[in-house]
Amino acid sequence: MACRSRGGADWVHGQHVTTWKYLRRYNMQTDGTANGWDSNVPGGPECWVYVDGLLRGPERVHSEPNRLFFEKFDQLVQEWIEAKREDASMQKLAERAFDQPPTDDERRLMEGMMAEWHAADLADVGVYEDDLYSDRIKALAQTRPSILTDDGDEGHWKIVGGHQGLAEKMAKTLDLSLSTVVEHVRWTGDKVNVKCRGGVSWAARSLVMTVPLACIPDISFEPPLPEEKKQAVDCLGRGVTTTVYLHFKESFWPERLAFLFHSMSSQVFWPGRNKRVLTAYFGGRTANEHLLKMSDAEMTAEILRQLTVIFQRPVQDLFLKSEVHRWDTDPFAKMAYSYCPVGTAHLRSNLGAPCGNLFWAGEASHPTKGSFAHGALEEGERAADEVLAFLGR
């Protein structure tokens, strides 16, 4: 599994996910100060929303109609799939996610919240992206129950030291070759030969591919990959997200802020690595297209302008520096995480299926937990079991 040092996975989503097994094994600590943001517990972490020109605290977020949409979307998706309806864009469900007719700003808020979650605009994501209910998924779960395991995703934790720190501990006893770019894979007979830039090469009995979905076409395969594998690589969606860490002289946001969702293009803020850092995070293409076209400096200036509007104070006076992470332009990622366009949800299993002595893992191949770091971990475990069976162990 590829891990990004900064700007990648910030959260452990859920108290039951497989990540905890490794956190306990390596005695890593977590920060749960964002837990419970959606329950409005007095004195607990808070969810704030800026919409229709008003910054609304948790008491209003949880009492007013048309504020939080994920639970309603989950219900609509379940009803759609259980009715065995043909896959369609999630945009078709959008208007039904409101309790009363939305304002234009409320609609932008909802579209932004969904875009940062899926790393894609609602118009680009199929309803079956969130399939836990079809006969196909239930059949897969007969031999792999974790596909339908309750992750407990109402909880959100940060790893002290980050996913990067976890990856480093997991890799401590392994023989790693970093900064080594794979260019060609030959997988014939009972051997796999890997050729890399600069003349480095390896030979092995089998190979596990964990390359990001968007980078698989950069590698040539001999013989070519099966058609169903190529279809999965070509057709699964390559999500776009951007993370901006904003460093300030002092914090100016609510003391117990967990998340601040808003209707402008930077979509959501949450506290960063210390009390003077605020993280901006946004996803999709058209929802924030003008931000993606900007330079890092211009993007930072626009986000600061949006914060000034939200908090009604010149936050630029407190600003120190920013760190901008664009995963869609990173040459060794070319994307954030995957999503399923209309009619492609079944292709995740095709991507993960072994072919000969090539085995496949990564978040994009998980049938139900694509886009999550714990989904990538589960796929790594599944591929490892397949390799052991292939080697007769």
C-alpha positions as CSV (number, residue, x, y, z in Angstrom):
1,M,0.0,0.0,0.0
2,A,1.3,3.4,-0.9
3,C,1.4,5.9,2.0
4,R,1.7,9.7,1.7
5,S,3.7,11.6,4.3
6,R,1.5,14.6,4.5
7,G,-1.8,15.6,3.0
8,G,-2.9,12.0,2.6
9,A,-5.2,10.0,4.9
10,D,-5.8,12.2,8.0
11,W,-8.4,10.0,9.7
12,V,-9.2,6.5,11.0
13,H,-12.9,6.3,10.2
14,G,-14.6,4.0,12.6
15,Q,-13.8,2.2,15.9
16,H,-14.0,-1.3,14.3
17,V,-11.8,-1.0,11.3
18,T,-8.7,-3.2,10.8
19,T,-6.4,-0.2,11.3
20,W,-6.8,-0.6,15.0
21,K,-5.2,-4.0,14.9
22,Y,-2.0,-2.5,13.7
23,L,-2.2,0.5,15.9
24,R,-2.3,-1.8,18.9
25,R,0.5,-4.0,17.6
26,Y,2.8,-1.0,17.2
27,N,1.6,0.7,20.3
28,M,0.6,3.9,18.5
29,Q,-1.5,6.6,20.0
30,T,-4.6,8.3,18.6
31,D,-6.4,11.6,19.0
32,G,-10.1,11.3,19.3
33,T,-11.0,14.9,19.9
34,A,-13.2,15.0,16.8
35,N,-15.4,12.1,18.0
36,G,-19.0,12.8,18.5
37,W,-19.1,15.9,16.3
38,D,-22.4,14.8,14.8
39,S,-24.2,14.2,18.2
40,N,-24.2,17.7,19.7
41,V,-23.1,16.6,23.1
42,P,-22.7,19.6,25.4
43,G,-19.0,20.3,25.9
44,G,-18.0,17.8,23.1
45,P,-16.5,18.4,19.7
46,E,-18.6,20.7,17.5
47,C,-19.8,20.8,13.9
48,W,-20.2,24.2,12.4
49,V,-21.8,25.2,9.1
50,Y,-21.6,28.4,7.1
51,V,-24.6,28.7,4.7
52,D,-26.8,31.5,3.4
53,G,-24.4,34.1,4.9
54,L,-24.6,32.8,8.5
55,L,-22.1,30.8,10.6
56,R,-24.2,28.3,12.5
57,G,-23.0,26.6,15.6
58,P,-23.8,23.0,16.6
59,E,-27.1,23.8,18.3
60,R,-28.5,25.1,15.0
61,V,-26.6,22.6,12.8
62,H,-28.4,19.7,14.6
63,S,-31.8,21.4,14.9
64,E,-32.5,23.0,11.5
65,P,-33.7,21.2,8.4
66,N,-31.4,20.9,5.4
67,R,-28.1,20.9,7.3
68,L,-26.5,17.4,7.2
69,F,-27.1,15.1,4.3
70,F,-25.1,11.9,4.7
71,E,-27.6,10.0,6.8
72,K,-30.4,10.9,4.4
73,F,-28.2,9.9,1.4
74,D,-27.5,6.6,3.0
75,Q,-31.2,5.9,3.3
76,L,-31.9,6.9,-0.3
77,V,-29.0,4.7,-1.6
78,Q,-30.3,1.7,0.4
79,E,-33.8,2.1,-0.9
80,W,-32.6,2.5,-4.5
81,I,-30.4,-0.6,-4.4
82,E,-32.9,-2.8,-2.5
83,A,-35.5,-2.0,-5.1
84,K,-32.9,-3.4,-7.7
85,R,-33.1,-0.2,-9.7
86,E,-30.5,0.4,-12.4
87,D,-27.5,2.4,-11.4
88,A,-27.7,6.1,-11.9
89,S,-25.8,9.2,-10.9
90,M,-26.1,10.2,-7.3
91,Q,-27.2,13.6,-8.6
92,K,-30.6,12.0,-9.1
93,L,-30.9,11.6,-5.3
94,A,-29.8,15.1,-4.5
95,E,-33.1,17.0,-4.3
96,R,-34.6,14.2,-2.2
97,A,-31.9,14.7,0.4
98,F,-33.5,17.8,1.7
99,D,-36.4,18.0,4.2
100,Q,-37.7,21.2,2.6
101,P,-37.0,23.0,-0.7
102,P,-33.3,24.1,-0.5
103,T,-31.8,27.5,-1.2
104,D,-29.2,27.7,-3.9
105,D,-26.6,28.0,-1.1
106,E,-27.9,25.0,0.7
107,R,-27.6,23.0,-2.5
108,R,-24.0,24.1,-3.0
109,L,-23.3,23.1,0.6
110,M,-24.7,19.6,0.1
111,E,-22.8,19.2,-3.3
112,G,-19.6,20.3,-1.7
113,M,-19.9,18.0,1.3
114,M,-20.6,15.0,-0.9
115,A,-17.8,16.0,-3.4
116,E,-15.1,16.1,-0.7
117,W,-16.3,12.8,0.7
118,H,-16.3,11.0,-2.7
119,A,-13.5,13.0,-4.3
120,A,-15.9,13.5,-7.2
121,D,-18.9,15.6,-8.1
122,L,-22.3,14.0,-7.5
123,A,-23.0,13.9,-11.2
124,D,-20.0,11.7,-11.7
125,V,-20.6,9.1,-8.9
126,G,-23.0,6.1,-9.3
127,V,-25.5,5.2,-6.6
128,Y,-23.9,1.7,-6.4
129,E,-20.7,3.3,-5.2
130,D,-22.2,2.8,-1.7
131,D,-23.6,-0.7,-2.3
132,L,-24.0,-2.8,0.8
133,Y,-27.3,-4.2,-0.2
134,S,-27.2,-5.9,-3.6
135,D,-27.3,-9.7,-4.2
136,R,-23.8,-9.4,-5.7
137,I,-22.3,-7.8,-2.6
138,K,-24.1,-10.3,-0.3
139,A,-22.7,-13.2,-2.4
140,L,-19.2,-11.8,-2.0
141,A,-19.7,-11.5,1.7
142,Q,-20.4,-15.2,2.0
143,T,-16.7,-16.0,1.7
144,R,-15.5,-12.6,2.9
145,P,-17.7,-11.4,5.8
146,S,-15.5,-8.2,6.4
147,I,-17.0,-6.7,3.2
148,L,-20.2,-6.0,5.3
149,T,-18.6,-5.5,8.7
150,D,-19.8,-2.5,10.6
151,D,-16.9,-0.1,10.7
152,G,-18.5,2.1,13.3
153,D,-17.8,5.1,11.0
154,E,-19.5,7.6,13.4
155,G,-16.1,7.8,15.1
156,H,-13.1,9.6,13.7
157,W,-9.6,9.5,15.1
158,K,-6.2,10.9,14.0
159,I,-3.1,8.8,14.4
160,V,-0.4,10.5,16.4
161,G,2.5,10.3,13.9
162,G,0.0,9.8,11.1
163,H,-0.5,6.9,8.7
164,Q,3.0,7.6,7.5
165,G,4.3,6.7,11.0
166,L,2.2,3.5,11.0
167,A,3.6,2.5,7.6
168,E,7.1,3.1,8.8
169,K,6.6,0.8,11.8
170,M,5.0,-1.8,9.6
171,A,7.9,-1.7,7.1
172,K,10.7,-1.6,9.7
173,T,11.8,-5.2,9.2
174,L,11.3,-5.3,5.5
175,D,13.8,-4.9,2.7
176,L,12.5,-1.8,0.9
177,S,13.8,0.0,-2.2
178,L,12.5,3.6,-2.2
179,S,12.6,6.0,-5.1
180,T,12.6,3.1,-7.5
181,V,10.2,3.5,-10.4
182,V,8.7,0.4,-11.9
183,E,8.4,0.5,-15.7
184,H,7.9,-3.0,-16.9
185,V,6.4,-6.3,-15.5
186,R,6.9,-9.6,-17.3
187,W,4.6,-12.3,-15.8
188,T,5.0,-15.5,-17.7
189,G,5.5,-19.1,-16.5
190,D,6.4,-19.4,-12.9
191,K,8.4,-16.2,-12.6
192,V,7.7,-12.4,-12.4
193,N,10.4,-10.1,-13.7
194,V,10.2,-6.4,-12.7
195,K,12.3,-3.8,-14.5
196,C,12.8,-0.3,-13.0
197,R,14.1,3.0,-14.2
198,G,17.9,3.1,-13.9
199,G,18.4,-0.6,-14.7
200,V,17.3,-2.1,-11.4
201,S,15.4,-5.3,-11.7
202,W,14.0,-8.1,-9.6
203,A,12.7,-11.7,-10.1
204,A,10.2,-13.5,-7.9
205,R,7.6,-16.2,-8.0
206,S,4.7,-13.8,-7.6
207,L,4.0,-10.0,-7.4
208,V,1.4,-7.9,-5.5
209,M,0.4,-4.8,-7.3
210,T,-0.6,-1.8,-5.1
211,V,0.1,0.9,-7.5
212,P,-2.5,3.8,-7.5
213,L,-5.2,3.2,-10.1
214,A,-4.1,6.2,-12.2
215,C,-0.5,5.0,-12.4
216,I,-1.1,1.5,-13.6
217,P,-1.1,2.6,-17.2
218,D,2.4,3.9,-16.7
219,I,3.7,0.3,-16.4
220,S,3.9,-2.0,-19.4
221,F,2.9,-5.6,-18.9
222,E,4.1,-8.7,-20.8
223,P,1.8,-10.4,-21.7
224,P,-0.8,-7.6,-21.6
225,L,-3.3,-7.6,-18.8
226,P,-6.6,-9.4,-19.3
227,E,-9.4,-7.3,-20.8
228,E,-11.5,-7.3,-17.6
229,K,-8.5,-6.0,-15.7
230,K,-7.8,-3.2,-18.3
231,Q,-11.5,-2.3,-18.2
232,A,-11.4,-1.8,-14.5
233,V,-8.3,0.3,-14.7
234,D,-9.8,2.4,-17.5
235,C,-13.3,2.9,-16.2
236,L,-13.1,3.2,-12.4
237,G,-13.0,6.9,-11.4
238,R,-9.9,8.7,-10.3
239,G,-10.9,11.1,-7.6
240,V,-9.5,14.6,-7.0
241,T,-8.9,16.1,-3.6
242,T,-6.6,18.8,-2.4
243,T,-5.4,19.4,1.2
244,V,-4.1,22.8,2.4
245,Y,-2.5,23.2,5.8
246,L,-2.9,26.8,7.0
247,H,-0.5,28.0,9.7
248,F,-1.5,31.0,11.8
249,K,0.0,33.0,14.7
250,E,-3.0,32.0,16.8
251,S,-6.3,30.2,16.4
252,F,-9.4,32.2,15.7
253,W,-11.9,29.3,15.2
254,P,-14.2,27.9,17.8
255,E,-12.3,26.2,20.6
256,R,-14.0,22.8,20.2
257,L,-14.3,22.9,16.4
258,A,-14.2,19.4,14.9
259,F,-15.5,20.3,11.4
260,L,-16.7,23.4,9.6
261,F,-18.6,22.8,6.4
262,H,-19.5,25.7,4.1
263,S,-20.9,26.5,0.7
264,M,-17.8,27.9,-0.9
265,S,-15.3,26.1,-3.0
266,S,-12.9,25.0,-0.2
267,Q,-15.8,23.0,1.3
268,V,-14.6,22.0,4.7
269,F,-12.1,23.0,7.5
270,W,-10.9,21.0,10.5
271,P,-8.1,21.7,13.1
272,G,-4.7,20.5,12.0
273,R,-1.6,19.1,13.6
274,N,-1.5,21.7,16.3
275,K,-3.8,24.4,17.7
276,R,-2.5,27.0,15.3
277,V,-3.1,25.0,12.1
278,L,-6.3,24.8,10.2
279,T,-6.8,22.2,7.4
280,A,-8.8,23.0,4.3
281,Y,-9.9,20.0,2.3
282,F,-11.9,19.9,-0.9
283,G,-12.8,17.3,-3.6
284,G,-14.3,16.9,-7.0
285,R,-13.5,18.8,-10.1
286,T,-16.3,21.2,-11.1
287,A,-17.2,22.0,-7.5
288,N,-13.9,23.8,-7.0
289,E,-12.6,24.1,-10.5
290,H,-11.4,27.7,-10.1
291,L,-9.3,26.7,-7.1
292,L,-7.6,23.8,-9.0
293,K,-6.6,26.2,-11.8
294,M,-4.8,28.6,-9.4
295,S,-1.2,28.6,-8.3
296,D,-0.5,27.5,-4.7
297,A,-0.2,31.1,-3.6
298,E,-3.4,32.1,-5.4
299,M,-5.2,29.1,-3.9
300,T,-4.1,30.0,-0.4
301,A,-5.1,33.6,-0.9
302,E,-8.6,32.6,-2.0
303,I,-9.1,30.2,0.9
304,L,-8.0,33.0,3.3
305,R,-10.6,35.3,1.7
306,Q,-13.2,32.6,2.3
307,L,-12.2,32.3,5.9
308,T,-12.5,36.1,6.2
309,V,-16.0,36.0,4.9
310,I,-17.0,33.1,7.3
311,F,-15.5,34.6,10.4
312,Q,-16.0,38.3,9.5
313,R,-12.4,39.2,10.5
314,P,-9.2,39.8,8.5
315,V,-7.5,36.4,9.1
316,Q,-4.7,37.3,6.7
317,D,-3.2,39.4,9.5
318,L,-2.7,36.1,11.5
319,F,-1.5,34.0,8.6
320,L,2.1,32.6,8.6
321,K,2.4,30.0,5.8
322,S,0.6,27.2,3.9
323,E,1.3,23.7,2.6
324,V,-0.6,22.7,-0.5
325,H,-1.0,19.0,-1.5
326,R,-2.5,18.3,-4.9
327,W,-2.7,14.6,-5.4
328,D,-4.0,14.8,-9.0
329,T,-0.7,16.4,-10.1
330,D,1.6,14.2,-8.1
331,P,3.4,12.0,-10.7
332,F,3.4,9.0,-8.4
333,A,-0.3,9.2,-7.5
334,K,-2.1,11.2,-10.2
335,M,-5.3,11.0,-8.1
336,A,-6.5,11.0,-4.5
337,Y,-8.7,7.9,-4.1
338,S,-11.1,6.1,-6.4
339,Y,-14.8,6.3,-7.0
340,C,-17.3,4.4,-9.1
341,P,-18.9,6.1,-12.0
342,V,-22.4,4.9,-13.1
343,G,-22.3,1.2,-14.0
344,T,-18.8,0.5,-12.8
345,A,-19.2,-0.7,-9.1
346,H,-18.6,-4.4,-10.1
347,L,-15.2,-3.4,-11.6
348,R,-13.6,-3.1,-8.2
349,S,-13.7,-6.9,-7.8
350,N,-12.3,-7.2,-11.3
351,L,-9.4,-5.0,-10.4
352,G,-8.6,-7.1,-7.3
353,A,-8.9,-10.5,-8.9
354,P,-5.6,-12.4,-9.3
355,C,-4.3,-13.1,-12.8
356,G,-1.6,-15.8,-13.0
357,N,1.1,-14.9,-10.5
358,L,0.0,-11.2,-10.4
359,F,-2.0,-10.3,-7.3
360,W,-3.7,-6.9,-6.7
361,A,-4.5,-4.8,-3.7
362,G,-5.2,-1.1,-2.8
363,E,-8.2,0.9,-1.9
364,A,-9.6,0.9,-5.4
365,S,-10.1,-2.9,-5.5
366,H,-12.1,-3.1,-2.2
367,P,-15.8,-4.0,-3.1
368,T,-17.3,-1.8,-0.3
369,K,-14.5,0.2,1.4
370,G,-12.8,1.9,-1.6
371,S,-11.3,5.3,-0.8
372,F,-10.5,4.3,2.8
373,A,-7.1,3.6,4.2
374,H,-8.6,0.7,6.2
375,G,-10.0,-0.6,2.9
376,A,-6.5,-0.6,1.4
377,L,-5.3,-2.5,4.5
378,E,-8.0,-5.1,4.2
379,E,-7.1,-5.6,0.5
380,G,-3.5,-6.0,1.4
381,E,-4.4,-8.8,3.9
382,R,-6.6,-10.4,1.2
383,A,-3.8,-10.4,-1.4
384,A,-1.3,-11.7,1.1
385,D,-3.6,-14.7,1.8
386,E,-3.9,-15.3,-1.9
387,V,-0.1,-15.2,-2.4
388,L,0.4,-17.7,0.5
389,A,-2.2,-20.0,-1.0
390,F,-0.5,-19.7,-4.5
391,L,2.9,-20.6,-2.9
392,G,1.4,-23.6,-1.2
393,R,1.9,-22.2,2.3
